[in-house]
Amino acid sequence: MSAGPLAMCRGVHLRSTDLRLVHIVHHHQDDETERIGFFFEAIEWEGEPLNKEPDKCLALTWFTVHELPDDIIEYPNAGLLGYPNGTGILTMHNWP
């Protein structure tokens, strides 16, 4: 799904040209599970984020990158921290 339709269903409209790839996390969960997360910065957008799936999402809350909640999932946390820390575009997370 492109950025536009996905964002519109959440109350925000943005174009793919307004997204900038800022970080990638290659996460090792266990011997059978790996994930790759791509983290984008939205340079411009229109609208306000809405919780259109309250059965799946308890709340929408904004945090600064240095005040993330303690219960954040590990590999998204690695991506959010990897971008401003200047460690390069790739984080290899939880690899043996």
VENDA-V399227 format. One record per pair of residues at least 12 apart in sequence whose ideal C-beta (glycine too) atoms are under 6 Angstrom apart, sorted by sequence separation. I is the first residue (numbers start at 1). J is the second residue. D is the distance in Angstrom with one decimal. If there is no record, write none. Layout:
i:I j:J d:D
i:I j:J d:D
//
This chain:
i:25 j:37 d:4.3
i:3 j:16 d:4.5
i:78 j:91 d:5.0
i:2 j:16 d:6.0
i:24 j:38 d:5.7
i:65 j:80 d:5.5
i:78 j:93 d:4.4
i:3 j:19 d:5.8
i:23 j:39 d:4.1
i:22 j:39 d:5.5
i:75 j:93 d:5.3
i:21 j:40 d:5.8
i:22 j:41 d:4.8
i:65 j:84 d:5.5
i:19 j:40 d:4.4
i:20 j:41 d:4.8
i:19 j:42 d:6.0
i:20 j:43 d:6.0
i:18 j:43 d:4.9
i:18 j:44 d:4.5
i:14 j:42 d:5.6
i:14 j:45 d:4.1
i:12 j:45 d:5.2
i:13 j:46 d:4.6
i:13 j:47 d:5.4
i:12 j:47 d:4.4
i:11 j:47 d:5.2
i:11 j:48 d:5.6
i:12 j:49 d:5.5
i:11 j:49 d:5.4
i:37 j:75 d:5.7
i:10 j:49 d:6.0
i:11 j:50 d:3.3
i:39 j:79 d:4.4
i:37 j:79 d:5.2
i:27 j:75 d:3.8
i:25 j:75 d:5.2
i:25 j:78 d:5.1
i:25 j:79 d:4.3
i:23 j:79 d:5.0
i:23 j:82 d:4.8
i:23 j:83 d:4.2
i:22 j:83 d:4.6
i:24 j:89 d:5.9
i:23 j:89 d:5.9
i:24 j:90 d:5.1
i:25 j:91 d:4.8
i:26 j:92 d:5.3
i:27 j:93 d:4.5
i:28 j:94 d:4.7
i:27 j:94 d:5.9
i:28 j:95 d:4.6
i:25 j:93 d:5.3
//
